[in-house]
C-alpha cells in the first residue's frame, strides 16, 4: 500500500516548506510520503535553512526548489501551506482530502548580523518543528 502524499507549499520553496518537509519526513516517514513545492520557486534551498536543519540532524543538502504544478498529476492526500501567498495560489490536487494553512514568518527576510539571521532561522525551525511533530503524533494516534 502506498503512503499518502503530504505536500507542503510556500511561495519560494526555499526555506519554510523545506524546514517543514525535513521535519515531517523525520517524524513520520513511516506514515507519509512528504514533499514540498512553491507557487513561485526561488530555484534554490536557502543555505541557512540547510545549516539550521543540520544542527538537529536533518540533511536538506539534496533538496531542490520545485514548482507546485509538478504535483498536479499526483494523488495528493494533504496540502499544508506555510505562508499566505501559497495558500491563496494553491490549486486543488487530485485526491486531495485535507488542506491546512499554518503560516510562519519567512526567515529569508531576516536582517542583521549573520548570528541574528541564524537566530531567526532557528526560531522558525523550532516553531515548525513543534507544529509538524505534533501533527505527526496526532495522526499516528488516530489512525
Buried (B, 14 or more C-beta within 10 A) or exposed (E): EEEBBBBBBBBBBBBBBBBBBBBBBBBBEEBBBBBBBBBBBBEEBBEBBBBBBEEEEBEBEEBEBBBBEEBEEBEBBBBBBBBEBBBEBBEEBEEBEEBBBBBBBBBBEBEEEEEEBBBBBBBBBEBBBEBBBEBBEEBEEEE
